[in-house]
Amino acid sequence: MPIVRADVPAWATEEQLAATKGELRRCIERTWARDHIWIAVRPMYTERGDPTVILTVDLRDGRGQEKNRTQALFDEALGACNRIFGTTDDKLIVLVRKFKREECVSGGSELPPLEELTPPLRHPKGRKQLA
């Protein structure tokens, strides 16, 4: 159950905000979870033209390959943010924080097992697998 908060430039249009939400959903689906994804895209103050994006992801611990999944999410989110805002790697930060299963309730009940939610991790072409 990833909870994703994307702080994007306040100068973004509604179309860019909507595109960001959709793109980030697909990024999360490919790297961390296939379902139970909650995304908020919100404007933050930046100078006009500054493409900085702060991406914070809270999710359950225990999926495995956390370092690789975080790097894969950064790479995929960077591609999306670059297309939408012109964000470069030095203008994107991805912070992944973890919580325990019992520390979250969705739909009024306990979260499903990670095995049902976690996608296999594919490595983007041209990127070496991290150790």
Long-range contacts (C-beta under 8 A, 24 or more apart in sequence): 1-33, 1-36, 1-37, 1-38, 1-59, 1-60, 1-104, 1-106, 1-111, 1-117, 2-28, 2-32, 2-33, 2-36, 2-37, 2-38, 2-57, 2-58, 2-59, 3-38, 3-40, 3-57, 3-58, 3-59, 4-28, 4-37, 4-38, 4-39, 4-40, 4-55, 4-56, 4-57, 5-39, 5-40, 5-42, 5-55, 5-56, 5-57, 6-39, 6-40, 6-41, 6-42, 6-53, 6-54, 6-55, 6-56, 7-42, 7-43, 7-44, 7-53, 7-54, 7-55, 7-56, 8-41, 8-42, 8-43, 8-44, 8-53, 8-81, 8-85, 9-43, 9-44, 9-46, 9-50, 9-51, 9-52, 9-53, 9-85, 10-43, 10-44, 10-45, 10-46, 11-46, 11-48, 11-49, 12-43, 12-84, 12-85, 16-84, 16-85, 17-41, 17-43, 19-84, 20-80, 20-81, 20-84, 23-77, 23-80, 23-83, 23-84, 24-55, 24-77, 24-80, 26-76, 26-80, 27-73, 27-76, 27-77, 27-80, 28-57, 28-73, 29-119, 30-72, 30-76, 30-119, 30-122, 31-69, 31-72, 31-73, 31-76, 31-119, 31-121, 32-57, 32-59, 32-63, 32-69, 32-73, 32-118, 32-119, 33-59, 33-117, 33-118, 33-119, 34-117, 34-118, 34-119, 35-112, 35-116, 35-117, 36-106, 36-111, 36-112, 36-117, 50-91, 51-81, 51-85, 51-86, 51-87, 51-88, 51-91, 52-87, 52-91, 52-92, 53-77, 53-81, 53-85, 53-87, 53-91, 53-92, 53-93, 54-93, 54-95, 55-92, 55-93, 55-94, 55-95, 56-95, 56-97, 57-94, 57-95, 57-96, 57-97, 58-97, 58-98, 58-99, 59-96, 59-97, 59-98, 59-99, 60-98, 60-99, 60-100, 60-101, 60-104, 60-111, 60-114, 61-98, 61-99, 61-100, 62-114, 63-114, 63-118, 64-118, 65-121, 66-96, 67-130, 68-121, 68-123, 68-129, 68-130, 69-96, 69-121, 70-94, 70-96, 71-127, 71-130, 72-121, 72-122, 72-123, 72-124, 72-127, 75-124, 75-127, 76-124
